[in-house]
């Protein structure tokens, strides 16, 4: 099915009926820090949220709003998370929705609110308010890239993608922007992802598709093991493509398209982890179940020792097996095969849990590449899973030793 | 009860009837790498092991041996973990026990075997064998400190302590040596602890005391979130103090003494975490249960973001609350109070989950000290827990980017 999916330009505003903008509201020193995405017509909307018990105010407000399953706009600021800000935080998040609603002409409950940045500092609402009004002025069909820039925190590059596929007799576009960087971990550590599509579909189906895809993509990304207070992934489907009601096959095709988009963004998030120099993909094969495969893949991708070894191009495969061992999955260590692979080649490091003779030079050459795949073959069943992570570097420590100051 | 506990000199050989040695067998370049601890008479023995599913050969062999609950000696090499070494690994571990048994005159099953170091490389048995014989020659009542040196890997300092307390009409001594550094995490990441006591006590009581104390001490230490294949804590009680059978009060006094020893070693392990510059103690107060208190304390002590912030003396308390939020404990974020404390003073950062105005200068001064306490008051119940960790530094990455090479 993936054969029908074509990448297209235009980012978050590639789907019909969407406009966006990104402006500098003044929360960050110079960079864009307020994004606005608007659908010209009410859209079916679905979202998934952080599982952290400490939930930022904008999440709580968005959850209330999306009970209706309908939205017109997403407003998001960076530079301030509006988390741990008490009653005032809720008032400010509601106010963000109200100002947006008034400016674009919709109901406040049709606005999704998101924030990312430092915790525990109240939002400067005068700046936010002026920023929203400035963004509304700039709303445009080519504003997607500015919106992608405005949600960045320590991200070093914008994360956006759009794809098209045939669906229900029409050409449907699915697009997304995301921010990641620090605090990324299964269950959506400080990750924001905003998705748009012009597909016409039921809210329930949209919700199911989003949950399934997030489990296989964003929830398989780990940067530093911390899970944030502010994560969410939101999708708006405004129906402007004019497709016929979806068949079961169409639903599968839509999910494939959505997974393509989210997988692309998930990889970008891992590759752009704070201080990262390498993307690490962990493939687990022949696990007893998909749940076990995921647990192992995430444990390996999340191990500080594995991440440090990859940074140093040190083929310390014992740490890979060790991480699989403490993952909680019921692996049989004496059946595990381990491979390292990159553009520079592939080398098997261990068979049945025991070391194989390998060329240190070739292994080091493999690990010096920027994209590395670690494969664990558990020899237990037929299930597979993929997780994405990055190396642990001096710069990760540097960035996080002085984030606030 | 702690009032009766007195620190004494002599380390692992302070208890009567123990001798020890540490020698250079040649697994490391220059440093001591083989330790031997011997009780002059058969001792009651108990042990706890790593929960990693990948268990190194020496652990499997020691577990078999200790089914008898009796031991005469502990032999441990550093520089090579004898893990992921297949059938040969088991043979080598058994051989280590056999060589030791022959040299000191006991049965092979009376020997505890331990290894620590690189994974996946077979032990050089000729060096081990010669090393054991050299160690036997050097066994002495003042050899404890050499043994403490010989079990070190990336540790920067020896970890040893001995205490005395009155028990059953006699003066009983309890002592321990430990190694830690990388891969330290709840459930005993590459941690070895060898404990000796001249108390006379039943094996069952010794076992219960060890398990209870390890849960409150070593299992509350986290350095990098990885759990090793080789961890164990072993205690030998040889009865040479000649105390009367222990009463219930005596058992409590013994546990207090053992906890004093293990708590001291746990703090040393955290303080000496790879690349660490600071000891972080996390105190959780007024939790709903001890289990919840422990979960929260460990999550905060284990958060890469908290650890990086402490390294940078950045009072980013939002990350502390955030870590408590994702710990899995059922905390109420809106009731949590957070304090930072060190020799430089104490400052409350948050009350009821919301920021308090605080002096950045005073907070930075607090965090510039080498020993920092983070206190979370959950305002939910009466349970408490303490976890120990360290900051995440450039040097952690440096050490682990090139451990093997």
Interface residues (C-beta under 8 A of the other chain):
Chain A: X51 X52 X53 X54 X55 X81 X83 X84 X85 X86 X118 X119 X120 X121 X182 X183 X187 X224 X225 X226 X227 X228 X229 X302 X303 X304 X305 X308 X309 X311 X312 X314 X315 X316 X317 X318 X319 X321 X322 X323 X324 X325 X326 X330 X331 X333 X334 X350 X352 X353 X354 X355 X360 X392 X393 X394 X396 X397 X398 X399 X400 X401 X402 X403 X404 X405
Chain B: X51 X52 X53 X54 X55 X81 X83 X84 X85 X86 X118 X119 X120 X121 X182 X183 X187 X224 X225 X226 X227 X228 X229 X302 X303 X304 X305 X308 X309 X311 X312 X314 X315 X316 X317 X318 X319 X321 X322 X323 X324 X325 X326 X330 X331 X333 X334 X350 X352 X353 X354 X355 X360 X392 X393 X394 X396 X397 X398 X399 X400 X401 X402 X403 X404 X405
